Amino acid sequence: VVVLLSTNVYLAYSIRTLSNDETNAMGWTLLQARGNIGESINTLNAALDEGRLELGALKVLQSDMMQASRHLRIASILDGKHREQWNTLRQASDSLAQASQQIMGKMASSGDTEIEISFSQELYLVRISGDLERMWTAFPDELVLGSSPRIVYDEDQMTEAAVAAMEFDGSLNGLYKAFNIGRPFSVAFEDYSWVEDDA
């Protein structure tokens, strides 16, 4: 009996420890992705305030979006329930990283280190910043790490953030036109079934 009780206690402890480890890993991943997207919003807003887009700011934007994409990929693996939402945000992050690369390429070809933001460019940069702010709300406000980790998701906010990520592609198409650069491909979001299920 003692052996059986000890075995059950050990199994319960192991399961709880494993669950805590997974929750901590997920929490850390979400904090990193949230930070990357938050920094991207700040970078865009700073450029809009200054009225110019510098090469250094684009490099930071691209780096933050690439990092966000990596963390969101991990989130989609750790959190099967919200896999579609995290993947949708990841695709938007990849698209913005690519757009940053395309704009930097145009600047490099003309020898520019900064661009004065035109009215049409400002219009779409504002839209992209707004979309990112909506995407940012996917990340839980209640997130505790440590020995008793806890993550509380707001399903409505996650759905809204994912919808913003799907609409993000249209904002990017406008941005490509505003900067007069060709887009190598377009990300298509065809499966909306999970949005209807969550709603």
Disulfide bonds with the S-S distance in Angstrom:
none
